[in-house]
Amino acid sequence: MRHTELGNLVRHIRITAECFAIDSARQTLKYGQYCPEETVVTNGCGDTFTVQVPSPKKKGTDEQLAHTKRCLEWMESQVEAEDMDETTILSSEEPSVDRLAVILRWGGRGSLMTLELDARFIEGPNQYSKPVSRHIVDSDRQQLWACASQVYRLSMTALARSGVTIPDLRIYSNTTGCSVSSYDVTVGLPALLDAGLANYCAAVKKLELSFSTRVDHGWELLGMVYGDGVVAREKRRQRRHWDQNRDEVQWFEADGVAESDDSDPIDFDADGSDYDSDEETDAMIRDDWGSGIQGRYGDNMPQALCQDNFTGIAQMLGHMPNLESLDLHMFQTLEYEAYDGASRLFFYARVFKAIVDQGLQFRQLRYLALRGICVNVNDLTTFITRHPQIENLELHNVMLSDRVLDHQTWKNVLTEICHRTISGGGSLARIFCSDLAIVSRTARGTHRLESLLRDGEELKQEWIDRWWCGNPRGSAGPVLYTRELLKDDIARADPFGCIRAGFHDGTNMGVGTMPARYPVNELRVLREERYGTTYG
């Protein structure tokens, strides 16, 4: 940490949230079965992707079982040695933050260029696995998500205390299947601002933030996630919401929830003595899950829908006026609840809406990427119009969430963005689109991917080779899920061909030829690993 020569050479620091996959190892030993290994698939252009396609588990060999047993014993000994109970974790936070602040000052101010947060499981000595690994059980995954939120909070606190300026901030942006929930960003922000984070934020030029919908951390892990200053308040709020759940209060009548975008949230005051301590309620919460999957909330629960899920990211971005590059990635964690036949993932369009409604402007912004985000049409077009200096726009798995789309399609939206760019003299020179969809408000959480083929256009061989297209059931022909629009395309009066005259159903009558063997399952798994798997 005090190496005078190396310190000046360090440009990139990665802080990794880790937890032991103990319950996963125990389950493997209990049933003696192992998931298939990851495979590497290569498209026709030489791009490689690592994927673990679901398939039946196989009985483990004696050698495999013996190795897993040794790893389990090692992990248990590590946990015992560290005495990882809640009291120890909380009491050790301040020294940890101070040490991390010293590390960030390593080599002097202006030395570090990038701070990155990452997460992974420890499965044995020098043995790690990704958060999306299929053999990991829900209890271990819940632990890692809690640890990731804690590492985010402690790292940002240390960054504020350090006084350094690091222009490139990457918060779980390269971590597949784990991030910090938007709720945790909101409730933790006041303490971070008190620690001086706003002074650092003004220096950020590049932000890559992977956030998620609300995560059920479990009662026992709340102290680890939120820390001493916030955990008491969060426990009161949880007691209040769990009381309403048991009283079968309708989601739109629950505290902190606003039923529509233009309505105010119901008052959420849980600071009274009634919610300070209740052993009976606390015991029930310890045994309760937010949905059928440990670590996840149902989409009808007030915890998943209260307003604090949606405002914190905009508040944080408000302290970053000098951004040149912004990459926002949402990971879906909610479980669909069908009691009223509706789904509520669209509520999370309020995350981006808050950015627009607060009038945030980033005058240096040149690059914008949205991944897995729900958006309303007007919010997206308003943001682009407000930032005519954007040169590069990427939209990956972005879902339109408007209540009434009036036959609106992604082709219409992209055409409108192109028209506004040309008429307003904007700088937009590239739009890269992938897996654009419309999120359902009434079906089982599914969303319809839209084809980006022009009317009568045939598939190009390059698109087939890059795996940008498909031929789904019920389609009148091949569809194009990924497309790149360059400056000449943007300048066209109608980039997609006569679509502004009326509604088109997203199919295409061209005669592109799809290969017999196309990696449909692999592409589906890659999409689910990046954006979430269990809504539906």
N, C-alpha and C positions, 0 to 999 in steps of 0.2 A: 504493500500500500504506500510505502514511502520511498520506493525505488526512484531515485532522481532522474535516471536516464530513461527508463521505460515510461514514466509518468507523462513526459512530454510527447510521447509517440502514440498514446492511446487516443483514439478518435471515436470509438463505438463501445458502449457498455450495454450488456444485456443482463437484466435482472429476471431470474426465473422462479416462478411459483412452483413448488414441488410438494407432492404428498405421496406417501407409501400406498401401494395398491394391495393392502393386506387382505381386505375382504374378497377381492378378486382372486387372489392366490388360494384362499381358503375354499372358495367355491370350485375352483379348478381341481383341487385335491379331493374335494367331496365327491365330484362326479367323474373325475378322471378323464375329462374331455377337453380338447383344444380347438380353438378357431383356426381356420386356414390362415396361412401367412399372407402378407400383403403381396400383391403382384404389380409389376411395372408394365403399363400398356403404352404403346407408341403409335401416334397417328401417322398419316401418310406424309407429313412434312417433317417428321423426326422429333416432334415434341413428345416428351415423356410425362406420364402421370402415374403416381403411386396410389393404389386403391386396394381396399380390402372388401371384396364383394361378399355379401352374405351367402353362406352355404352351410350345410350340416357340419356340426363339429365331429371330430374324429377322436377315437380312443387314443389316449396318450401312451407312449412307450414307458417302460420302467425307467429308462434313463431320463425322459422328460419329467416324469413325476418326482424322481429323486432330486432333480435340479430345482423344481418348483418348491419342494419341501425345504431345501437348503436356503433358498431365497426368502421364503416365508420366515424361517427362523432368524435369518439375518435382519429382516425388516422389523420383526417384533423386538429384537434386541436393541435396535436403533431407537425405536419409540420408547422403550423402557429407559434407556440411558438418557434420553432427552427430557423425559417426564413431561410429555406434551399435553398437560392439562391447561384449561382456560386461564387459571391464575398465573401460571408460569408464562404463558404467551403474552398476556397483557402487561405483566410486570417487566418483561424484557423488551417491550416495544421502544421505549425512549432511548436506551443505549443503542439499539439496532438502528434507529433513525439517525442518531448522531454519527454513528460509524459510517452509515451510508452517505450522509452529507459530506463527510471528510473524503470519502472515495470519489464523490462527484467533483470535489475541488482538486482532485489529483492532477498534478501537472499545471495548475494555475487556471485562472478564468480564461475562457476562450479556447481552451485546448480540446474539450470534447465537442463532437459534432452531432452525435446520435445517442439517444437513450431509448432502449427497447425493452418492453416487458414480454415475457414468454411464460408458458406453463407446460408441465409434463408430469407423468407418473414415474416414480422410482419403483422398480420391480426386483431389484437385487443390486449387488455391487457392480457399479458401472453398467447397469442395465435399465433402460428407460423405455417408455412407450408414450404415444401421442394421446391426447384427450379423447380422440374419436375411436381409439382401439376397441374392437367389438367384444373382447373378453372382459372389459372393465365393467364391474357391477355398479348399480346406481348409487349405492352408499359411498363408494370411493369417488365417483364422479361428483357427487354433491360436496364432498370434502375438498376436492381440487378447485371447484368454482368458488367456494368460500375462501380458500387460500389465495386464489387469484385476486379477489376483491381486496383482501388484506394487503397483499403485495402492492396493488395499485395505490391504496391509501397511504401506506408507509413510504413508497417511492416518491409520490407526489409531495408528501410532507418533507421528506429529506431534500428534494429538489428545491422547495421553497426556502428551506433553511440554508442551503448551500450558498445561495447568492450567485450561482453560475448561470450562464446563458447557453442553453443547448438548443440550437435551431431546429433540430429534427427529432420529433417525439413520436414513437411508435408504440401504441398501447394494444398489445395482443393482436396486432395486425397480421402477423405471420404465424399465428397460433390457430390451428384448425380445430374447432370444436370447444373452445373455451374463451371467455372474454369477461368483461365487467358489465354488470347489468346497468341499464340506464337509471334505474331507481337508486342504485348504490352511488352512481355519479352525483345524482341530485342531493341525496341526504348527506353525503360526505363533503360537498363543496364548501359550505360555510366555514368549516374548520380549516380547510386547505387555504381559503382566502385569508382567514385570520393569521395563518402561518406565513403569509406573504406570497402565495402562489401567483397572484395577479402580476407582480413585478416580473416573475419569470415568463409568464404567458405572453407578455408583450413582445418577447424576443423570439417566439416560435414562428418559424417560417413554413414548416412542413409538419402537418399533423395527420397521422394515420390512427384512427380510433375504431377498434372493434368493440361494440357493445351488444348487449342482448336484451330481450324482453325479460320480465321479472323472473328471478330465480328464488326458489324456496330453499334458503340456507339451513333450515332446521333450527329449533329453539336453542340447542346447545352450542351452535356455532355463531350466534349473533354477536357475542362479545368479540370474537376473533375478526369478524367482518367489519364491525362498525367502531370498535375501540371504546375506551372508557367514556369519552365525552358524549357519545351518541347512543350507546347501547341501551341505556335506561329509557330514553324516549322511544326507541324502536320497539322495545318490549311492551311498552304501554300501547303503542299503535297496533302491535300484533294481537295483544289481548282484546282490544276493541274489535278488530276485524274478525277474529275467530269467534267472538261472541255473536257478531252479526251473521256469520256463516251458520252457526248452530241454530240461531233464531230464524233461519231461512229468509233473511232480508234479501229482497231482489237486488241484483248487482247495481242497477241504476239508482237505487235508494241508499246505497252504502256510503259511509263517510269517505270523503276525499274524491269521489267519483263525479265526473261531469258527463251526463248522458250524451250530449252532442258537443260539437266543436264550439258552438256559440253560446253555450250555457256555462254558468259558473259551477265549480265543484261544490258538493255538499260539504259544509263545515266539518273539519276533522280535528277536533280538540280532544285529545286523549291524555291531557296533562293532569286531570283530576285525580284525587286520591283513590277513586274506585279502580283505577288501573295501575296503581303503583306496585302492588304485590298481591297475588292471589294464587296460593299454592295449588288449589284444586284446578284452576284454569291452566296454570303452567304445566301441571302434570298431563292434562289432556292434550295441550299443544305439543308437548314432547313426543306423544304417541301418534300425532296426526300428520298426515301428508297433505300437501296442497293439491294433489291429484293422484291418479293411479300409479304414477311413476315418481319415485322418491327424488326430490330436488326440483320438481316442476309444479307450477300452479295450473289449475284449470282456468280457461279463459273467461269463466263467469265469476271468478273470485275477486273481491275488492282489492286484494293485494296486487293483482295483475293489472287492474284498470284504474287505480287511483292516480290523481294528476301528477304526483311526484315521479311517476315513471317517465314523464314526457318533457320536463322543463329544464333539467340540469345540464344537458349537453349544450343547449342554446346559451344558458348562463355562462358556461365555461368558455364557449367560443366568443362570447362578448368581450372577453379579456385577451383575445388573440387577433387584434386588428391588422397585423402585418403578415397574415398567412399568404403564402404564394401557392401552396398545394394543400388540398383538403381531401381526405379519403375517409368516408364514413361507411362502416360495415355493420349491419344488424344480423345477429344470430337468433333464430326463433327457438324458444324453449317452451311455449305454452302447450297445454293439452286441450283439445277440443272437447267441450261439454255440450251434449246434444239435447238437453232437457227442453229448450225452447226452439230448437231447429235453427238457431242462428250461430254465427261465429264472430269473434271480436278481435281478430288480429289487426283489422283495419284501424283500431284505436291508435296503434303505434305510428300512424301517419302524423300524429300530433308532435312527434319528436322533430321532424323536419318543419312542420308548420310553425312550431315555436321559434325556429331560426328565422323564418320569414316574417312572422308577426312582430318579432322584436326589432325588425328593421335592420338587422345586422348587415354590414357591408364590409367587404374585404377588398380594398382598392388595389392590392397587389396580387390578387388571386388569378393564377393562370391555369391551374389544373384542378378539376373537380371530379371525384369518383364517388358514386353511390352504389353500394352493394347490399342486396337483401333488404333494402329500405322500402317501407310503404310510403307513398306520396299521394297527395292530391294534385290534379292537373294544374290548377291555378298556382299552387305553391311552387311547383317546379318551374313553370314558365316565368313566374314573377322573379324567382331567384336568378335565373339565367339572364333575364332582361336587366335586372339590377346590377349584374356583373358583366358588362359587355366586353371586358378585357379578357375573359376566359378564352383560352385557345384550345384546350383539350378537355373534352367531356366524356366520361365513361359511365355507363349504366349497366350494372350486372345484377340480374335477378331482381330488378326493381319492380314493385307492384303498385298499380294504380288502385286507389282506395276510395274514390269518390262515391258518395251515396247513390247518385244518379249519374250515369256516364253518358246518357243520351246518345247511344251508339258510338261513343268515343272509343278510339283505338289508339294503340301506341304509334301507329303510322301517322295518325292525325296529330298527335302530340309532338312527334319529332318534326313533322312538317311545319308546325307552328313555331317551334324553336328555330328552325332554319329561316323562316320568313322574318321573324323578329331580328335575327342576326343580320340579315341582309338589309332590312329597312332601317335598322338602328345603327348601321355601320360597325357592327360588332367584330371581334377578332376571332371568333370561333372557326377553327380550321379542321377539327376532327371530332367526330362523335363515334364512339365504339359502343355497340349495344350487344347484350347477351342475355338470353332467357328473360325477356321482358314479359310481364304477365299482368293480369287483373285479379285482385284478391276477392274471393267470394265473401258475401255477407250472410248468405243463407245456406250454402252447401257445407259439406264436411271439411271445411278449412282448405279445400283444394283451390288451386288457381290455374287459370288457362294461359298457357304460353302462346304468344302471338307470333305468327310468321312475319318475317320482314322482307319477303320477296316482293318485288314490284309486280304489277299486273302483267300476266303473260310471260314473266321472266323464267328462264330455265336455270337450274342449279349449275354453278361453275364447279369444275373438277377440284379447284383449290378449296372450295367450301366443304366439299365432301371429304377431301383429304384431311382437313383441319377439324373435322367432326363438328361443324357448325350447323348441321341440318339434321333432319329426321323425316320419318314417314309414319306418323302415329296413326293408331286405329281411328277410323271414322273420318279421316282427312280425305279431301277430294284429290290430294296430290302431295308431293313433297313440300316440306316447310323449311324455312330458314330461321334458325333461332339466334344466330349471331351474325352481325353485320358491321362493317366499318364504313362510315360516311366521311369522305375527305372534302376538301375545299370546293372542288367542282360539283360534287353531289349536293353540298349545302347550298350552293348558289342556284341550283335548279329551281324553276318555278314550282315544280311538284316532284320532290325526290322519290316518291313511290308510285307515281303514275295514276292520275285521275282519281285519287281516293277522296279528294275534298268534295266531289260531286255527291257522295252519298256513302252509306254504310257498306263496308266489306267485311266478310266473315273470317278473314285471315287465311283463307285457303288460296291456292294458286293453281292455274290450269296449265302451267308449263309442263314439259315432259322430261324433267331431270331424271337421271338414273341413279338409284341408290344401290350400293353393294349389298349382296346377300348377307354378309356377316358385318353387322354394324354394332359397335359396343354400347347398346342401349342401356344395359344394366350398369356398366361401369360409369357411364356419364351421369346416370341417375344418382348413383352412390356418391360421386364426386360433388354433385350439386347439394345433396343432403348433408354431406360432411361440412361443406362450407357455410350453409345457411340454416341448418336445422332439419330434424328428421321426423318429429313425432306429432306434427299438427294434423290430426285426422286419424 
